[in-house]
Amino acid sequence: MTEVSKRRRLKYMPVGEHITYTVKNKKLLFLNFSLRWLILNKMPWLADKLFHLVINERIVDYPFVHQNISLDGRGRILDVGCYGSKLALELASLGYETYGLDVLEYPISHPNFTFVPGDICKAPFPDDFFDAVTAVSTIEHIGLGRWGDPVHSEGDKDAVKEIARILKPGGRAIISVPFGKGTVVYRFKIPLHRVYDLQALDALFFDSGMEVKKIIYAVKKDDIWIPVTLSEAENIESGKVVLADALIVAQKRMDK
């Protein structure tokens, strides 16, 4: 079976929403989608006992992207790691010529959207092709192999360099990654994602051909996300659940 046919067999894409529900007791993780829906929508008295609301970092990631695109509905945009995200569809719906790139198939179509299967470390696009590139909660996974991409310790840095290559001079990369005390988070010896500190962020963009123009930090406090200073964000310890985010705008140098 080819890799493409494997992708096409995927029938369910869990779209990452800002607000979701999770079970209070890990013993209830077995509940399938249909049973969860039934409880949440038809049995509010039981839902309140079994579930609690979770607000993830997308609540700040997506508005940050829209605030910093600055193309007024015109231009060619690539969304890296589009699987499980509605961002590419939002951009396409606003009129942008939108592309999505992922190792997993994106099953939703739109007249302004083109899905391209592939690895961002070997992006199948020519030099200077995009006006903007977005990578929301994606760079931290690249090279760890969790989502079926090739294992490579420098995968995140290679991805940023490829993003710079396919951007037009002056084009913007809008990137979000987990931030705080730098580490790689594991579960059952499987690497889930990286958490970047300031030194790791500097290394990520060093010699990439891009200049960082803006970084803002956000943390989760009492189940809500708020913007904070660097000093407040850099001591956060994130595990499987991301508790602090760095949101970055970088621009390709005009001489590249």
C-alpha positions in Angstrom: 0.0 0.0 0.0 1.4 3.4 -1.0 1.8 6.3 1.4 -0.8 8.3 -0.5 -3.4 5.4 -0.3 -2.7 5.2 3.5 -3.5 8.9 3.8 -6.7 8.6 1.8 -8.0 5.8 4.1 -8.2 8.4 7.0 -11.9 9.0 7.5 -11.9 11.2 10.6 -10.0 14.4 11.2 -10.2 15.8 14.7 -10.4 19.5 14.1 -8.6 21.5 16.8 -11.1 23.8 18.4 -10.4 26.6 20.9 -12.7 25.2 23.5 -13.4 21.5 24.1 -14.4 19.1 26.8 -12.3 16.4 28.5 -13.2 13.8 31.0 -12.5 14.4 34.7 -11.6 10.8 35.3 -8.9 9.0 33.1 -10.9 5.8 33.5 -13.5 7.4 31.1 -11.1 7.9 28.3 -12.7 4.9 26.5 -15.8 6.9 25.8 -16.1 7.2 22.0 -17.3 10.3 20.1 -20.9 9.2 19.8 -21.3 8.5 23.5 -19.5 11.8 24.5 -21.8 13.7 22.1 -24.9 12.0 23.6 -23.8 12.9 27.2 -22.7 16.4 26.4 -25.8 17.3 24.4 -28.6 15.3 26.0 -27.6 14.7 29.6 -26.4 18.0 31.1 -26.7 16.8 34.6 -24.3 13.9 33.9 -22.0 16.0 31.6 -21.3 18.4 34.5 -20.1 15.4 36.6 -18.0 13.7 34.0 -16.5 16.5 31.9 -14.8 19.9 32.3 -14.1 22.6 29.8 -10.6 23.0 28.3 -9.4 26.1 26.5 -6.2 25.5 24.5 -3.6 27.8 23.0 -5.5 28.1 19.7 -7.6 30.7 21.4 -4.6 33.1 21.1 -2.9 31.5 18.1 -5.5 32.0 15.4 -6.3 35.7 16.3 -2.6 36.4 16.2 -2.3 34.9 12.7 -5.2 37.1 11.4 -3.8 40.2 13.1 -0.4 39.8 11.5 -1.1 38.5 7.9 -1.5 42.1 6.6 -2.4 41.1 3.1 -6.0 42.3 3.0 -7.4 39.2 1.4 -4.9 39.1 -1.4 -1.8 36.9 -1.7 -0.6 33.3 -1.6 -0.4 31.7 1.9 0.8 28.3 3.0 -0.4 26.8 6.3 2.1 24.2 7.5 0.7 21.4 9.5 -2.9 22.0 8.4 -4.2 18.6 9.5 -6.6 19.0 12.4 -6.8 22.8 12.0 -9.5 25.1 10.5 -7.0 27.9 9.9 -6.4 27.1 6.3 -10.1 27.1 5.6 -10.5 30.4 7.4 -7.8 31.9 5.2 -9.3 30.5 2.1 -12.7 31.8 3.1 -11.3 35.3 3.4 -10.1 35.1 -0.2 -6.5 34.2 0.1 -5.0 31.7 -2.4 -4.3 29.2 0.3 -2.2 26.0 0.4 -1.9 23.4 3.1 1.1 21.1 3.7 1.0 18.1 6.0 2.1 14.4 6.1 -1.5 13.6 6.9 -4.3 14.1 4.5 -6.6 17.1 4.7 -10.1 15.9 3.8 -11.9 19.2 3.4 -11.9 21.1 0.1 -12.5 24.8 -0.8 -12.2 26.7 -4.1 -9.4 28.8 -2.7 -7.5 25.9 -1.0 -5.0 23.4 -2.4 -3.8 20.6 -0.2 -0.2 19.3 -0.9 0.9 16.2 1.0 4.5 16.4 2.0 7.2 17.2 4.5 8.0 20.9 5.2 11.7 20.0 5.6 11.6 19.1 1.9 8.9 21.5 0.8 7.6 20.8 -2.7 7.5 24.5 -3.7 9.8 26.8 -5.6 11.9 29.6 -4.1 10.1 32.9 -3.3 6.6 31.4 -3.9 4.5 32.5 -0.9 3.6 36.0 0.5 3.1 34.4 4.0 3.5 31.1 5.7 1.8 30.1 8.9 2.8 27.3 11.3 0.6 27.1 14.3 1.7 24.6 17.0 3.6 22.6 14.3 7.3 23.4 14.4 7.7 21.8 17.8 6.7 18.4 16.4 8.8 18.4 13.3 11.5 15.7 13.3 10.2 13.9 16.4 8.3 11.4 14.3 5.1 11.5 16.3 2.9 12.3 13.2 4.7 10.1 10.8 7.3 12.5 9.6 11.0 11.5 9.4 12.9 11.5 12.7 15.5 14.2 12.7 16.8 16.1 15.7 17.3 19.3 13.7 13.9 19.0 12.0 12.5 22.1 13.5 15.4 24.2 12.3 15.3 22.7 8.8 11.6 23.5 8.6 12.2 27.2 9.5 14.9 27.4 6.8 12.6 25.8 4.2 9.9 28.3 5.2 12.3 31.1 4.6 13.3 29.6 1.2 9.7 29.5 -0.1 8.8 32.9 1.2 9.1 35.9 -1.1 11.6 38.5 0.0 9.9 40.6 2.7 7.3 37.8 3.2 6.1 36.9 6.7 6.2 33.7 8.7 3.7 33.6 11.5 4.7 30.8 14.0 3.5 29.7 17.4 5.4 27.2 19.6 5.1 26.1 23.3 7.3 28.3 25.5 8.8 28.1 29.0 11.5 25.9 30.5 13.0 24.2 27.5 12.6 20.5 27.2 11.2 17.7 25.0 7.9 16.3 26.5 7.5 12.5 26.4 4.7 10.1 27.0 5.5 6.4 27.4 8.9 7.2 25.9 7.3 8.7 22.8 8.4 12.3 22.1 5.3 14.5 21.9 6.7 18.0 21.4 9.4 20.4 22.2 9.1 23.4 24.6 11.3 26.3 23.6 13.1 28.7 25.9 14.6 32.0 24.7 17.9 30.4 23.7 16.1 27.7 21.7 14.0 30.3 19.9 17.2 32.2 19.0 18.7 29.0 17.6 15.5 28.2 15.7 15.9 31.4 13.6 19.7 31.7 13.6 21.0 31.6 10.0 17.4 31.0 8.7 17.4 34.0 6.4 14.6 35.6 8.5 14.5 38.3 11.0 12.2 38.1 14.0 10.0 41.2 14.1 7.7 40.5 16.9 7.3 38.0 19.8 4.4 38.0 22.3 3.9 35.5 25.1 0.7 34.1 26.5 0.1 31.7 29.4 -2.9 29.8 30.7 -4.0 30.9 34.1 -7.2 29.7 35.8 -8.3 28.1 32.5 -8.0 31.3 30.5 -5.2 32.5 28.2 -3.7 36.0 28.8 -0.8 37.9 27.3 2.2 38.2 29.7 5.8 39.4 29.7 8.8 37.3 28.9 9.8 37.0 32.5 6.4 35.7 33.4 6.4 33.1 30.6 10.0 31.8 30.7 9.5 30.0 34.1 6.4 28.0 33.0 6.8 24.3 33.0 4.6 22.7 30.3 4.0 19.0 30.1 1.6 17.1 27.8 -0.7 20.2 28.1 0.8 23.4 26.8 0.6 26.2 29.4 2.6 28.9 27.7 3.0 30.0 24.1 5.4 32.1 22.0 3.7 33.8 19.0 6.3 35.0 16.5 6.3 37.2 13.4 9.5 36.7 11.3 10.2 38.4 8.0 12.4 37.1 5.1 15.3 39.4 4.5 15.0 41.4 1.3 18.6 40.4 0.2 17.8 36.7 0.3 
